[in-house]
Amino acid sequence: MKKEITFGAYSAILNASAERAMLTIKHKRLPLKIADKINEAGDIIATEVFFDDDKNGCVRITHDLPMGELTDIVCNAISAIYDTDVSVSNART
């Protein structure tokens, strides 16, 4: 399932399946602080942070959570780091 998260002037795609997820942030910066904040939740682990081919920041995630809880943790991390409100919608495939 894909969710589009918008925050401030940026957006991100959370592409999740059972036990794995990828957060791709359309921002030319490595999202290290977001990965650290995600790890603080305890039920989710950011295993890798890297740039994709388009130089967007990516966070590879392992989890054992329903999609709603996963989305909530990711949105809270983004909101805390970027100090802005977030909105979530279903992403188009």
C-alpha positions as a printed Julia matrix, in Angstrom:
93×3 Matrix{Float64}:
  0.0    0.0    0.0
  1.25   3.47  -0.85
  0.54   6.64   1.09
  1.51  10.14   0.04
  2.52  12.37   2.93
  2.7   16.12   2.36
  4.4   18.49   4.78
  5.34  22.1    4.2
  6.8   22.45   0.7
  7.77  18.76   0.56
  6.16  15.38   0.06
  7.03  11.76   0.68
  5.79   8.35  -0.41
  5.45   5.56   2.13
  5.38   2.27   0.22
  4.66  -0.53   2.7
  4.06  -4.25   2.69
  4.17  -6.86   5.42
  7.34  -6.35   7.48
  9.01  -3.93   5.03
  8.53  -0.35   3.97
 10.3    2.37   2.01
  9.92   6.05   2.79
 11.0    8.23  -0.14
 11.19  11.94   0.65
 11.23  14.32  -2.29
 14.01  16.41  -0.81
 17.68  16.54  -1.75
 18.85  15.73   1.76
 19.53  12.47   3.56
 16.73  11.97   6.12
 19.03  10.82   8.94
 17.09  12.67  11.64
 13.81  11.12  10.47
 15.39   7.65  10.58
 16.6    8.3   14.14
 13.14   9.55  15.17
 11.48   6.48  13.59
 13.8    4.21  15.56
 12.72   5.87  18.81
  9.21   4.38  18.37
 10.55   0.92  19.23
  8.22  -1.2   17.05
  9.88  -0.09  13.83
 13.5   -0.03  12.65
 15.03   2.23  10.02
 17.65  -0.11   8.57
 19.15   2.02   5.81
 19.26   5.64   4.65
 20.36   6.47   1.1
 19.7    8.56  -2.04
 17.71   7.03  -4.88
 18.57   7.6   -8.55
 16.7   10.93  -8.51
 18.67  12.07  -5.42
 15.6   11.84  -3.16
 16.27  10.81   0.43
 15.12   7.26   1.23
 14.67   5.3    4.45
 14.34   1.52   4.34
 12.2    0.26   7.23
 11.38  -3.08   8.84
  8.26  -3.34  10.98
  5.57  -5.6   12.37
  2.73  -3.07  12.44
 -0.59  -2.46  10.71
 -0.47   0.23   8.02
 -2.28   2.79  10.19
  0.23   2.53  13.03
  3.18   2.58  10.63
  1.82   5.7    8.91
  1.23   7.37  12.28
  4.81   6.76  13.43
  6.27   8.03  10.15
  4.04  11.13  10.18
  4.95  11.91  13.79
  8.65  11.61  12.91
  8.27  13.94   9.92
  6.22  16.42  11.94
  8.81  16.47  14.75
 11.79  16.95  12.43
 10.29  19.47   9.99
  8.14  21.17  12.67
  5.06  21.24  10.45
  1.69  19.61  10.05
  1.38  16.59   7.77
 -1.44  15.29   5.62
 -1.82  11.75   4.3
 -3.58  10.5    1.2
 -3.56   7.35  -0.88
 -0.83   7.6   -3.48
 -1.6    6.84  -7.09
  0.29   3.92  -8.5
